[in-house]
Amino acid sequence: MGLALLLAGAVGIASIATFVSTERERDLRRWQDRLGLIADSRAADVADWLADQKREIDSLAGNATVQLLLSELALVGGEVAAITDARGQMQYLGNLLSLTAERAGFEAPRGGDQVRANVDLPAPVGLAVRDAEGRVLATTPRFAAPELAAESGETAVEISRDPQLGPLLALAAAVPALQGAAETPPVGAVVGQLPVGPALAALLRQPGVRQEGLEILLVRPNGAAVEYLSPLADGTPALGRRLDRDTAGLAAAQALERPGAFLQAEDYAGMPVLATARPVSGSEWLLLVKMDRAVALADIDARADRLLLVLLLALGLVAALLLVVWRHGASRRATASARLHAAAAAELERQRHLLRLVTDSQPTAILILDDAGHIRFANARAGERVAMRPEEMLGKSLTAVVGTAAAARTLALADQALEEGARVSDVLRIEGDSSVEGGRRIYLADHVPVPPSSDLPRGVLVVERDVTAELRERARRESTLDALIMTLVGVVDRRDPYAADHSHLVGELSQRLAREMGLDETQAETARVAGLLMNIGKILVPEELLTRQGGLSEAEREKIRACMNASAELLAGVSFDGPVVETLEQAQERAGGAGDKGEPGAAVLPTARILAVANAFVAMVSARAHRPGLSVDAALSELMQEMGQRYDRGVIAALVNYLDNKGGRQHWEASAAE
């Protein structure tokens, strides 16, 4: 019976393979006809469009006035001034070119990116007339006519690509001598170039056909290569790709060898395709229509898979029946196995119950959403948020439970977590909660991708923690600390009335310079607080020394300067959000690395370098009991003399930029005047 089952399976698989092969050949013939019709239609339209462009150039080349002018010019040896009514004829020729260019599209599209300069740059599009020697006789404004040779009776065609305008079509037609013999050489040529990107894009779309995997291209031979003239589906621009013609299996190369043949080959990306091509009349171009082979034959492949599946299911069913008969005598083992499964199911249920107890005891709201936005799990805190029991939430969409507006942000973050395959965190602010001060609750939300399992599809674990009280307490602590700082600053200001505003000014300038240098807000706040507290150590300096009129000895000056180190020692036990104490300790380090502690310049905190410059600048421009204040320029000059040695170059650069470009000079000159 087993051998018979295997034989039946082999016969069935062979029958399916034969049927699929026949159907695939039939599908290929249908695609051959369909692609051929598309290729014929598009090649004819491209040829008609190209003929229209040639017709414009040919009409200029055949214009009697143009022929007369160039014929007469040839007779006088190319001297424009020697022809009859030279000014009038040249003006007429220029007007004719301008009108034709405007009417026929030989001009750049309006509104593109333009270079703002007082220079007339050459234009890549326009019309021009050359004499028999190839000299430009007349042209549309700024047109740089391409070098394109034209022979009698045949309009030359060339295509190129401009970085801004995209594909450009160049045409050249010879101007025959007026009433000359057939063998008389041309007396000149008309050359034109126009942007053709939108026109070609429209021509390479089959009206009424929207087929996934279908692409229509223009190609041409280029020596030993094949060049793609139209944009490609992978984003390559027109004329942006060139492949060797001997590339194995390349559809475009085979189409150049056998235009009109139905091909099963590979496209420029190496993907298997069905293709056919048609030559474009009047050019060396080839219109290539290709179709992704996997998409084209998807139906027959799916049908083969379904037939094979049915066969395998039938064989499996028969095998299962045989197995049941054979295993009939082992019912005890089957019963024992069922008991084991029952025990496993009971254990799984106990684990689910434990998971429910653990999650319900958490102060955070926990949800599991599937990739369609439906709730697959919710704990008790999540139910409290929406006044529902967790069991009632299961299977419902998040939008139906919390509303469209509230669900939109959570669903967007869940989609982001699924797409990136990593945790995504966010802060949610919910207004209108009268149970909290200020009416706003703030939640910290984490979105973690959950892989699929036997009882849950792919989804996202959403954990939302209420941090309203924590943030409010943090704000209260920051407010208290700020009030304490201002109290300490006030104590110092009362002892040294001549420098009462020094700490405030240093703190303000330090914060401004930190932001000017692109530091984050924590560092900017650290710089401000350090500036406010840098003179706390003055409480250790005798008051008569701080308020003395006249000069100070070097020892007295050093005693006052040491107050910054004393400030760091006094504040060493205070907890700040940023490195305020470290900033005060390093503020007197030199940028060159030869400060009080000899720290290397690169090891000094940015906030300490900022504080050193801000303190020095404020001290220089501010009047003291023993000296008047310096001007802003004089203070900058003093700082720059020690730039790179005592003071950091980057900080001084930020100070100069702030003073000269951000209104700082007016502010500090006004402060000095007060």
Stockholm file with secondary structure:
# STOCKHOLM 1.0

chainA/1-674         MGLALLLAGAVGIASIATFVSTERERDLRRWQDRLGLIADSRAADVADWLADQKREIDSLAGNATVQLLLSELALVGGEVAAITDARGQMQYLGNLLSLTAERAGFEAPRGGDQVRANVDLPAPVGLAVRDAEGRVLATTPRFAAPELAAESGETAVEISRDPQLGPLLALAAAVPALQGAAETPPVGAVVGQLPVGPALAALLRQPGVRQEGLEILLVRPNGAAVEYLSPLADGTPALGRRLDRDTAGLAAAQALERPGAFLQAEDYAGMPVLATARPVSGSEWLLLVKMDRAVALADIDARADRLLLVLLLALGLVAALLLVVWRHGASRRATASARLHAAAAAELERQRHLLRLVTDSQPTAILILDDAGHIRFANARAGERVAMRPEEMLGKSLTAVVGTAAAARTLALADQALEEGARVSDVLRIEGDSSVEGGRRIYLADHVPVPPSSDLPRGVLVVERDVTAELRERARRESTLDALIMTLVGVVDRRDPYAADHSHLVGELSQRLAREMGLDETQAETARVAGLLMNIGKILVPEELLTRQGGLSEAEREKIRACMNASAELLAGVSFDGPVVETLEQAQERAGGAGDKGEPGAAVLPTARILAVANAFVAMVSARAHRPGLSVDAALSELMQEMGQRYDRGVIAALVNYLDNKGGRQHWEASAAE
#=GR chainA/1-674 SS CHHHHHHHHHHHHHHHHHHHHHHHHHHHHHHHHHHHHHHHHHHHHHHHHHHHHHHHHHHHHTCHHHHHHHHHHHHTTTCGGGSTTHHHHHHHHHHHHHHHHHHHTCSCCTTSCCCCSSSCCCBSCEEEEEETTSCEEEESTTBCCCCCCCBTTBCEEEEEEETTTEEEEEEEEEECCTTCCTTSCCSEEEEEEEECHHHHHHHTSCTTCCCTTEEEEEEEEETTEEEECSCCTTSCCTTCEEEETTSTTBHHHHHHHSTTCCEEEECTTSCEEEEEEEECTTSSCEEEEEEEHHHHTHHHHHHHHHHHHHHHHHHHHHHHHHHHHHTGGGHHHHHHHHHHHHHHHHHHHHHHHHHHHHHHTSSSEEEEEETTSBEEEECHHHHHHHTSCHHHHTTSBHHHHHCHHHHHHHHHHHHHHHHHTSCEEEEEEEECCTTSGGGEEEEEEEEEEECCCSSSCSEEEEEEEECHHHHHHHHHHHHHHHHHHHHHHHHHHHHCGGGTTHHHHHHHHHHHHHHHTTCCHHHHHHHHHHHHHTTGGGGGSCHHHHSCCSCCCHHHHHHHHTHHHHHHHHTTTCCCSSCHHHHHHHTTCCTTSCSSSCCCGGGSCHHHHHHHHHHHHHHHHSCBTTBCCCCHHHHHHHHHHTBTTTBCHHHHHHHHHHHHHSSHHHHHHHHHHC
#=GC SS_cons         CHHHHHHHHHHHHHHHHHHHHHHHHHHHHHHHHHHHHHHHHHHHHHHHHHHHHHHHHHHHHTCHHHHHHHHHHHHTTTCGGGSTTHHHHHHHHHHHHHHHHHHHTCSCCTTSCCCCSSSCCCBSCEEEEEETTSCEEEESTTBCCCCCCCBTTBCEEEEEEETTTEEEEEEEEEECCTTCCTTSCCSEEEEEEEECHHHHHHHTSCTTCCCTTEEEEEEEEETTEEEECSCCTTSCCTTCEEEETTSTTBHHHHHHHSTTCCEEEECTTSCEEEEEEEECTTSSCEEEEEEEHHHHTHHHHHHHHHHHHHHHHHHHHHHHHHHHHHTGGGHHHHHHHHHHHHHHHHHHHHHHHHHHHHHHTSSSEEEEEETTSBEEEECHHHHHHHTSCHHHHTTSBHHHHHCHHHHHHHHHHHHHHHHHTSCEEEEEEEECCTTSGGGEEEEEEEEEEECCCSSSCSEEEEEEEECHHHHHHHHHHHHHHHHHHHHHHHHHHHHCGGGTTHHHHHHHHHHHHHHHTTCCHHHHHHHHHHHHHTTGGGGGSCHHHHSCCSCCCHHHHHHHHTHHHHHHHHTTTCCCSSCHHHHHHHTTCCTTSCSSSCCCGGGSCHHHHHHHHHHHHHHHHSCBTTBCCCCHHHHHHHHHHTBTTTBCHHHHHHHHHHHHHSSHHHHHHHHHHC
//
